[in-house]
Amino acid sequence: MSVCPVCNGFRDVYLLCAYCSEPMLESGRIMDFYDNYSPYMEIDLMKMEDGYPDTNSGHKCPHLYRCPSCQHDEIILIKE
């Protein structure tokens, strides 16, 4: 079982927005936004349904980063 360093608070990832160069905010795993129950589902099962072909086999955790200035969203795959 792999562990995401961002989900578990081991590491922070700082990104600058590609459009306005402001710091982006980490908003959590993308799977948590699917529906009301998805944050409570098994992580490995959600990775099989997230639409990214290698998140489960490649041990990657997709996180949503959002720019507070221009509202640009970006999905970043974090290596577990």
Protein Blocks (a to p, Z undefined) as FASTA:
>chain_A
ZZdfklnopaccddddfklopacddebjfklmmpmmlmmpcfklmmmmnopaklmmnopa
ddddddfklopacdddddZZ
